[in-house]
Structures are given as structure tokens and as C-alpha cells.
Amino acid sequence: MGQIRIVLHAMRLVRNSEVAGYIRENLPRLVPFAKDVCLLIQDFVVAGVSGFEHMGQEISNLLLSSRMQPLDCARAWFLELAVRQLISLDAAQIRSLDQLTGSLDIRQLHLIRWRANDINYFRSRKTKVQEIQPWAQPSFIFGARCLPKEEYEHWIRANKRRLQFPLAEEFSNWCLRTHGSDPLSKANDAVIAAEPL
């Protein structure tokens, strides 16, 4: 297994479309190396190397395969590709991923729906935020940032004291302060770090 990781790391340095083709062709067999594969895909996409375009259906099929059912962390890595906007999932593909019910899956899907600007999803569920498991509430609150600012502010202020996770009020206040920005982007790291608490 260590040798395969070394090869994957070397492939990250090569950065050509033949490597991308090999990864796509062998993706189901490379599931045990999900982290390394996803970091390779990120390096290629950021560098502008072709080969990983239009992977949404491949990734959603892989995530829903029986092979992936017991592999929570591997699924989280492949979902992270969509959170980081390295692959695109259309609305139908996102809906199909609702079959995933693990805690990490739910958290990642909230972030993917935020990236997809799925206002209807958050609007239809915001009154039931207390019914969401406490572990997934922060990602739901964060994802709901795609709601219009006034609607989001009113909803957060009305519910932040009823949330069931540690530091819920502080997290809610941070979400309000950063609404309209993309805290997950590298460009916003310095701006957000400089904000007063």
C-alpha cells in the first residue's frame, strides 16, 4: 500500500492528461487511497491540467456503489471534491446522494447544497433545524448562507439559542458576520482571520 501512495504522489508531480485518464479508468480500484486520489485531482484541476472534467456522474455512481457503503472517510474525501468546487454535481446528482446517511455525508451534502445555491432545500428545512442531529447542525447553518441576507439573519437570530451543539451561539454569530463571503476559499482566509471576535 505504501508503494501505491508513492506512485500516486509521483503522479501528482507529472500532471498530464494520461495520468488523469488512468485515475478515472481505475477510480473504483483506488478507493482505499481516496485521500491521495482526491489531492491528486485537486492538484490537476488547480494547475489547469485537463482530464478531470465532467466527473460528477462518475463520482456520484462511485459514492452510491455497494463498495463505498462501509467507507465513511473515503466518501467524505470524494464529496469534498464538490465542496471545493473541483467537480460539479447537478441537482439530480445531489438529490441522488441523499441516500447517503452517514454523519460525514450529511455534513458534506449541506456544504455541497450551499455551493449549488440550493435555496429551496434550506428554506424548506430551516424551521426543523432542531430535528437535525447536533453533529450536522453547524453544516446546515453554514450551508443556509445561500438564503437572502435578511431572511438568513432573521432565522439565525430566532434559533441560535435553541441549537444543540457546543458554541452554537458563537458559531451562529460568525455565520452572520461572514454572510455573503466564501469562508472556504483561500482568498478569504486572511480577511476572516483578521475579523474581531
Residue pairs with C-beta under 8 A, 6 or more apart in sequence:
1 32
1 33
4 33
5 33
5 36
8 30
8 33
8 36
8 37
8 40
9 36
11 19
11 22
11 23
11 40
12 39
12 40
12 43
12 44
15 43
15 44
15 47
15 49
16 49
16 51
17 49
17 50
17 51
18 51
19 40
19 44
19 51
20 44
20 49
20 50
20 51
20 52
21 51
23 30
23 37
23 40
23 41
23 51
23 52
24 51
24 52
24 55
24 58
27 37
27 58
27 62
28 62
28 65
28 67
30 37
31 62
31 67
31 68
31 71
31 74
32 74
34 71
34 73
34 74
34 77
34 78
35 73
35 77
37 77
38 77
38 78
38 80
38 81
41 52
41 55
41 81
41 86
41 87
42 81
42 84
42 86
44 51
44 52
45 52
45 86
46 86
52 86
52 87
54 88
55 81
55 87
56 82
56 87
56 88
56 89
56 90
56 93
57 93
59 78
59 81
59 82
59 87
59 89
60 89
60 93
60 96
60 97
62 68
62 78
63 75
63 78
63 79
63 97
63 100
64 96
64 97
64 99
64 100
68 74
68 75
72 102
72 103
72 104
72 105
73 104
75 100
75 102
75 104
75 105
75 108
76 104
76 105
76 108
79 97
79 104
79 105
79 108
79 109
79 112
80 108
81 87
82 88
82 89
82 108
82 112
82 115
83 108
83 111
83 112
83 115
83 184
84 184
85 115
89 97
89 112
89 116
91 116
91 118
94 109
94 112
94 113
94 116
94 118
97 105
97 109
97 112
98 109
100 106
100 109
103 133
103 135
103 136
106 133
106 136
106 139
107 135
107 136
107 138
107 139
108 139
110 136
110 139
110 140
110 142
110 143
111 139
111 142
111 143
111 184
113 121
113 122
113 143
113 146
114 122
114 142
114 143
114 144
114 145
114 146
117 146
118 146
119 146
119 147
122 140
122 143
122 144
122 146
122 147
123 147
123 151
125 132
125 140
126 144
126 147
126 155
129 137
129 140
129 141
129 159
129 163
130 159
130 162
130 163
130 164
132 140
134 163
134 164
134 165
135 165
137 163
137 164
137 165
137 168
138 165
138 168
138 171
141 156
141 163
141 171
141 172
141 175
142 175
144 152
144 155
145 152
145 175
145 178
145 179
145 180
147 155
149 179
149 180
152 176
152 179
153 176
153 179
156 172
156 175
156 176
157 176
159 172
160 168
160 169
160 172
160 173
161 168
161 169
163 169
163 172
165 171
177 195
178 192
178 195
181 188
181 191
181 192
182 188
183 192
